[in-house]
Amino acid sequence: MELEKRYISSKQLHKYVWMLVGVFALMAMTFPTAMMRVSQKEKFHGYHVKSLPIDGKFAVSEK
């Protein structure tokens, strides 16, 4: 049984790499905007991202 070797051309490989770099760049560019929008919400006041506080309990909203 012979293994068939398949080669990908360097042009095609570069295309895939640049697409992945582009997707990563888009996520990196939108992250600060998302972080800023979440930090402006009253529910998450004092936290820079939507996450659990250090003590591990959710903040209770006082309305």
Beta strands, then each sheet from edge to edge (+ up, - down):
end
